[in-house]
Amino acid sequence: MQPDTSAADAMLRGFQEQMQAKLRQADQLQAAAREARVSERSRDGAVSVTVDSNGGMTALDLTPAAMTRRPEELSAQILDTLRRAQARIADQMREALAPILGEDSESLNAVMGGYQERFPQLDDEDTGGAARSSDDPQDPDDPDGGASWRNDRGW
């Protein structure tokens, strides 16, 4: 007489199904993080910055008007625009991850806590007032029509 292994087999199948589901979820999380991008434009439209899900700059676009500024003014404007883009990445990631992890899950809250710690929300005082999102229409007063430059690495 052979021992009954059906309970153990069922438990093993259940474990394998759970592992497969977690692997699919991990793939979905990686894809969401890979696709997340936030672009932000300076108030005058001369500087545009794009950041990835880690807050790292993936693109910097400068109009000819930006290039007429003193170096310290341009660097301050780039950093301000970068900080505003980074401050928005947490919201983008919440939108991307909530359907995967669950809106009120501990996992989502833990991930979002890390984003909020690294990239705190800025108020109008921090940004010098209202800013233009890169989704806004092009500034009609921009003489070069928003043309910008980038090198082959996305900068």
Secondary structure, DSSP 8 states (H G I E B T S, - for coil): -----HHHHHHHHHHHHHHHHHHHHHHHHHHHHHH-EEEEE-TTSSEEEEEETTS-EEEEEE-TTGGGS-HHHHHHHHHHHHHHHHHHHHHHHHHHHHHHH-TT-HHHHHHHHHHHHHS----HHHHTS--EETTS---TT-TTTT-----TT--
